[in-house]
Amino acid sequence: MMPNLAARTHVADGSCGGCGKTVHIILNKNGNAYYFCSWSNDHGQPCSHHERWGKAHSQKFQNDYLKARAANVNSAPKTADSADETAPAIAANDNRAPETATDPGKSAGGSLYDQLTRAGG
């Protein structure tokens, strides 16, 4: 029996049979896997190669997708101790709120005119 995954679910990556570039294999509304290559060659001509699979191959794509998802969900999250040594260190979030304006009528950067005159424009 075929799993009921939503249409347009990205179940795998593959290589295009026409140009060899990476394509997303997705499901149609009937649960069948397919891809349509949207890459272009060096001259700007679209590849437009496409491929479709029947029920048996589509079911294998879906089962593999669900197994990979279950493995990712069931695996323990990486901590600082178990992190891969080759992976870059994760930096702390550096997003900050903008500084408050000194003049209540202006933003922290000033008006557009102020910004342009400071930039020499």
SVG drawing of the C-alpha trace seen along z (x, -y; Angstrom):
<svg xmlns="http://www.w3.org/2000/svg" viewBox="-4 -67 41 69">
<polyline fill="none" stroke="black" stroke-width="0.4" points="0.0,0.0 1.3,-3.4 1.8,-6.1 -0.4,-9.1 2.0,-12.0 0.8,-15.4 1.2,-16.4 4.3,-18.5 6.2,-16.7 10.0,-16.8 10.9,-13.1 14.4,-12.9 17.1,-14.6 18.4,-13.1 20.3,-14.1 18.7,-15.1 18.9,-12.6 19.4,-15.4 21.9,-17.8 23.1,-15.9 22.3,-18.7 20.6,-18.2 16.8,-18.1 14.1,-17.7 11.9,-14.6 8.4,-15.4 5.0,-13.8 2.0,-14.6 -1.6,-14.5 -1.8,-10.7 1.4,-10.0 3.6,-9.3 7.1,-10.7 8.4,-12.9 10.8,-15.8 11.0,-18.6 14.4,-20.1 14.4,-23.8 18.1,-24.3 19.6,-26.0 22.7,-25.3 25.6,-27.7 23.7,-29.3 20.6,-30.0 18.5,-27.2 16.3,-25.4 17.0,-21.7 13.2,-20.9 14.0,-17.2 11.4,-15.4 10.9,-11.9 8.0,-10.1 7.9,-6.9 5.1,-4.4 3.4,-3.3 6.1,-0.7 9.1,-3.1 7.1,-6.0 6.2,-3.9 9.9,-3.2 10.7,-6.9 8.0,-7.6 9.1,-4.7 12.7,-5.9 11.6,-9.5 9.6,-8.4 12.4,-6.2 14.9,-9.1 12.5,-11.4 11.9,-9.0 15.7,-8.5 16.2,-12.3 13.3,-12.6 14.4,-9.7 18.1,-10.6 19.3,-12.7 20.1,-16.3 23.8,-17.1 25.2,-18.9 28.4,-20.8 30.1,-17.6 28.8,-15.4 29.2,-17.9 31.2,-16.9 34.7,-18.2 34.8,-19.3 31.6,-21.3 32.1,-25.0 31.2,-26.3 27.8,-27.8 28.0,-31.5 25.6,-33.1 22.7,-35.0 24.0,-38.5 20.7,-40.0 20.1,-43.1 17.4,-45.6 18.4,-48.9 19.6,-51.6 17.0,-54.0 16.9,-57.5 18.1,-60.4 15.5,-62.7 12.0,-61.2 11.0,-62.5 13.9,-60.7 15.0,-57.1 18.4,-56.0 19.9,-56.6 18.3,-59.9 16.2,-61.0 17.0,-59.9 18.3,-63.4 20.7,-63.1 21.9,-59.7 22.5,-61.0 24.4,-64.1 26.6,-62.1 27.4,-59.6 28.4,-62.6 25.5,-62.1"/>
</svg>
